[in-house]
Amino acid sequence: MKVADKVRSPCVSICALDDNDICVGCYRSGDEITRWSQMSNEERREVLRNVAERESRVLI
């Protein structure tokens, strides 16, 4: 798979985990951040769905 075909990281270079182990910048868990480079595109898409859900709860 070409690098261009990989699902890109949602990292925004604001790296700090809150009390729930969720990054305040990209809304991934510490485990998701650690495993990101080893994940398949489908796993990454699932993480991005979780990120969107977490972010929407914060923005309400």
BELHUKA-V661760 format. One line per field, one symbol per residue. phi: phi as a letter, one per 20 degrees, with the letter a starting at -180 (. if undefined). psi: psi as a letter, one per 40 degrees, with the letter a starting at -180 (. if undefined). burial: # if it has 24 or more other C-alpha atoms within 12 Angstrom, else .. Layout:
phi = ???
psi = ???
burial = ???
This chain:
phi = .fgfeffffegdmddbeefemdffedmefgffffegfeffgfffffffffgfffffffff
psi = hiddeihiiehefgghhaeefhhedeeiidddddedeeiidddddddddddddddddde.
burial = ........##...........########..##..#.......#..##..#.........
